[in-house]
Amino acid sequence: MKILYLCQRVPYPPDRGDRIPVYHHIKHLCRNHEVVVASLAGPGMLQNARDLQNALGISLIVPRHSRIHQAAGMVACLLQRKPLTIGYFQNRDLFTEIDSLLRKSRFDAIIVFSSSMAQYVESVDDTPRIMNFCDVDSQKWLDMAKDRNPMMRWIYKREGKLLRRYEKRLAGEFSISCVVTQNEAKLFRKYIPDCGVTVLENGVDVDYFSQLPRRQAGLKFVYVGVMDYPPNEEAVSYFAEKIWPRILAVHPGACFSIVGSRPSRAVQRLGGQPGIEVTGYVSDIRPYLSSATLVPAPLGIARGIQNKILEAMAAGAPVLTTPEVAGGLAPEARSKVFIAERDPQIFASTLLGLIADRNTREARAADAQTYIRKTGSWDSKLEILDSLLDQVSGNNIFSYQAAAGVV
């Protein structure tokens, strides 16, 4: 098949939330199909695009997308009562190049990752289109509106409401809609009950993350993520302010490493607190995971599946998270991590108990690693994508959805 794949950012290197699944989707698809990737090259990303092309041997459309593009697009969408995220990823050159490509070439399927990229193929009606929402993003914005100042509350609520309307329209127009977890599918069915939805789960590069042996020395806790992303920023701030002092009171030599690119000013300031280091970007997170006593993930806002959880499990690191985050895991995977309510006393007490019980935490971590190795590979998770493409190639969408129980 000849496939056009649209994504927000150049998915290379696969080192952040959206780049990871997109990279593995494309890598998987290009084994058996001809794939053209259309994306946006943000500041400093053109070399990444060339590296991706060399790595996978695919065709790329990646016009420059500067901060001026992003700001201008958001202003236009603000005036037009459209979601700001559509404007953020709006690029006239990409519209022109995709239109030209579709006039010259015939594609068997179009895959869109994230609703903000659907704008480029909304008018296409002669090619099967698969809309991978990944998460119900509208709910994320509505959740983020809570506990904000009045201006940000208005902006986030506006984004959530307008994006919800847009998600409903896309689900009705595209051939197939996908989300990343069963929890997201339940949310999708709640707000878009008239359209079917398929669960396309994330995997993890199990061989890569399980290469290093466990090497613990002292008490080390690690949080991995892009550190200007508001849910990550909130999670580490919450941990540093509400949980960490309780840990240091008992274990004054403990270390908390905040590992990830682009730490915001608020995150950088956390590095001034006792026992906390903010690393910024690192080329390899595995040494941090392999040496971690435990990986805490007390996110307050968590849509979909957290790649950081899968990667820690694959590395054999014990994970302590909240019921909301664990809900994004497959039911059988939830017993492989430790779960505590996002209450400072409860979370800290659970963490202190796990510090004192190395055998329990390491046994569960080993169990999690075995489970991920058996069930969590990208190839196994993307078999459903192969099935979807088989179905759209035969123009038998309804039969697939009925058989899968998604209508």
N, C-alpha and C positions, 0 to 999 in steps of 0.2 A: 504494500500500500504506500501511497504518497501522503504524508501527513504534515500539516502545518500546525506548529505548536507555539502558542503565545504565552509569554510569561512577563512578569513585571521587571525583573532585573536579570542581568547576565548571570546565569547560575553557576558561576565558577569564580573562585573555588567554592565547593559545597560546604560552607562553614557557617551558615546561619539558617534560621528557620525556613524561609521560603526557598532558598537556593538548594537546600539538601534534597527535598523530594523532587524538585524540578530536574536537577541534575540526574538523579537516578531514574526518573521517568524517561528522560531523553536517552540516557545510556542504554536502558533496556529496549526502547523502541528501535533505536538505530541498528540493532543486531539483525532485524528482519525487515525493516521498512526504510524507505527514503524519508528523511526528516528534515524539514526546514524550520528553524527556530527564529521567531520574531520577538525581539525584546528591546530594552532601552539601555543605552550605555550612559550611566551616570558619571559624574566626575571621576576620572582615573580608571574607568572600567574598560576602555577600548582594548588594552593589552589582555585583560581577562577574557574578552571575547575571542581574541586571537588564540589564546591558550586553550579555550574550550573547543574551538574549531580544530586545532591540532590534536587535541586529546581524543575527540570523538569522530572527526571527519565528517562533520555535518555542514549544511549550508546555513548561513546566518544573515539576518537583517537586524542591524543594531545601530540605529542613528543615535547621535549624541543627545543626551537629555540633561540639560543643565538645571541649576537651581532657578534660573530665570524662567525656563520652561515650566517648572513645577509651580512656581508662584503665580505666573500668568494664568496657567490652567485652573488653579484653585480660585483665583479672583473671578474668572469667567463663570465657573460653576456656582460660585456664591451668588452672582447676579442672576443666573439662570435657574436657580432653585434645583440644582443637581448636587449629588454627593461630591464633597471635596476630594475624595480619593480618586474619583474619575478624572478630575482636573489635574491632580498630582501626576497622573500617568498619561496625560494627554500630550501627544506629540504630532505636529502636522506632518513631519517628514515620514513618520512611521505609517500614518494614514495613507500617504501618497504611495509609499513603497508596497504596502500590502495590497492596495487597490490595483496597482500595476501588476503585481505578481498574480493576483487572482484572475485578471483579464488574460494573462499569457499562459497560465498553467492550470491544469485540472488537478484538484486534490480529492483524495478518497475520504478524508476526514480532517476536521479541524478540532484541536484540543486547546481549550483556554484554561489557564491556571489563574484563578482569582477573578472576581467579578469586574474589577477595574480595567481588565484587558479585553473584556467582551465588546467594548465600544468599537473596536477595530473591525469586527466581523458581524456586527448586529444586522447589517443589511443582506448578508449572505443567506440565500434560501435554497440553493441548489446543491449544498454539500452538508452531509451529516456533521453536526457540531456537538461536542461533548464539553459541558460546562463543569469544570472542577472548582466548586466554590471553596473546597478545603474546609473552611469553617463557615458558620453563619456569622459573617463579619458584622452585620447590623447589630447583633446582640452584644458583641464586644464593645461597640461604641456606646450603646445604652448602659452597659455595666460600668464603663469608664466614666460616665457622666455623674455617677454617684460620688459624693464627698469631694466635689470640685468647687472652685470659686464660680460665682454666677456666670461670668463670661464663658469659661470653659465648659460649664454645664450646658449652656445654650448651644455651643458649637457641637459638642458630642451628641446631645440629644437630636439636634438637627441632622447630623450625619447618620445616626442610627435609623431615624424615621425615613429619610430619603433613600438610604441604602436598602432598607427592608422592602420598599416599594420597587426598587430596581431589581432586587433579587427575585421577587415574585414574577416580574415581567420576563427576566431571563429564563427562569425555570419553565415558563410556559412556552417560550420560543425555541429553546435548544432541544436537541434530540434526547439527550441524557444529562441528568444532573448528578454530581458526585459530592460527597463530603468525606471527611477523614475518619470519623468514629461513629459508633452507634449512638452515642449521646448527641452528636451533632445531627444525626439523621432524625432522632426523635424531635429535636428542636425545629428542624426543617419541616417535618410533617405537621408540627403544631402551627406554624405560621404560613406554610404553603401546602395545605392539605390536598390540593387538587393535582399536584404533580408528584411523580415518582422520584425516588432518590436512591442512589447506589452508594455503598460504603467502599471507598478506596483507601485502604489503610496505609500509613507510613511504615517503612521498614527501617533497618539500620545495617550499616556495613559491619557485620559481626566479626569477620576475620580481622579487619583493621582495628577495631576497638578492643578486641580480646588478645592482641599480640603481647602486651606487656604484662608480666606477672604482678601480683599484688605485693607492694613493698611499702609497708606502713612504718613510719618513724615519727613518734609523737602523735599529738592530736591535731589532725588537719581536716578542715571542712571546706568544701568547694562548691561554688555556684558558677555555672557556665551559661553564658548568653550574650547577645548583643546588648550592650549596657546603656544605650540611649532609647531603648524600647520601653515605653512606660510600664507595662506589667513587670518586666525584669527589674527596672529601677525601683518600683514600689516594693517588690519582693525582697531585694537585698536591703533596702532601707528599713523595712519592717523587721527583718531578721537582726540587723545590726543594732537597732534601737530597742526592740522589745525582747529579743531572745538572747542575743550575744552577752549582755551584761550578766545574765543569770548563769551562763556557761562559764564565763571568766571567774565568777565568784567562787566556783568549785574547782575549775581547772585554769589557773592563771597563765599557763604556758601554751594554751591552745591557739591555733591560727585559723583564721577564716579568709580564704582566697576568693576574690571576686574576679573571675576570669572571662574576658570578652572584650571585643572591640568597641570603640567609641564611647567610653564611659562618660556620662553626663557630669556636669559640675557637682550635682548632688551626690553622685556615686563617688567621684574623686575625693570629695570631702570625707567620705567614710574611711578612706585610707589613713586618715589622721587619728583614728580611734585605736586603742590598744588591741593588738592581736589581729588587726585587719589589714590585708594588702589588696590593692587594686592593680592588677597586672596590665590592663589594656589588652591589645591584640596579642595572641600567642599563635605560633604556627602549628603547634601540636598540643592539644589538650589532654592527650592520653597520660602523660606523666602525672598530671594533677589528679586525674581520676584514679589511676592505679595506686597512688599514695594516700588517697583520701580515707580518713576514718569513716566518713559518712558524707553523703551528698544531700543537703537540705534543700527542699524546693517548696517554700511556703507561699506560693503565688496566690494573690487575692483574686486576680482575673486570669482565667485560663480557658481559652477556647481550643478545641481540637485536642491533638496529642502533642505533648512536649517532647521534642527530639532529645532534649537534655536528659530526660528520664530513660529513654531507650538506650542512649549512648552510655550512661552510667551503668545500667543493667548489663549491657554487653561487655563493659570493662570490668565487671565483677565488683563494682563499688556499691555498698549498701545505700539505699535511698529512703529518705523520710520526707513524705509529702502530705498534702491535705486531701480530704475526700473529694474536693472539687477537681483537683488535678488528677487524682487516681481514677476518677470517673471517665477520663479520656482513654484509659487503657482497656484492652480487652478484658472481660470478666475474669478469665483464668489468670491473667497477669497481675491483677490487683493484689493477690495474696503473695506476690513475690517482692513487694515493697512494703515498707512500714508506713502506716497512716496515722496521723494525729490531727485533731481539730485545730483550726487556725486561731487558737487562743494562746496568748503568750505563756501562761502558766502550764497549760496542757502540752503545748508543743515543746517547751523547754524541759518539762519533766520527762517527757518521752525520750527526748534526745539524751538527757543525762542518764536515763536508764539504759539506753543502748550503748553509751560510752562504757558503762560498767559491765556490759555483757557482750564481750567480743565474740564469743562462740555463737550466740544467737544471731548477731548481725552478719557475721561472715558466712554462716550456714545459709541464711536467706539470700545473701548476695550471690553465693555460688549456685543456689537453686535458680535464681533469676537469670544468671548468665547461661546456664544450661537450657533454660526455657527459651531464651532469646535465640540461642544458636539453633535450636530445633525449629522455631516457628517464626522468627523475626526477620529473616533475610529479605532483601528487596525483591529478589526473584519470586519468592513465594507470595509476597504481598501484591505483586503486580500481575499475577495470573489473571486477576479480575479485569485489569486493563486490556489484556489480550482478548478476553472474552467479549468485552464491550466493542472492541474494534471488529471482531468477527461478526458481531451482530449488526453493527451499522453498515459493514461492507455488504451484508445481505439484505439491507433495508428491512430488518425484522425487529425493529426497536421494541414494539409492543410485546412481542412474544418473549423477548429477553426479560423485560421488566416484570411480566406476569409470572414467569418461571422463578425469578429471583424474589418475588414477593414485595416489589417496590412500587406497585401501582395502587 
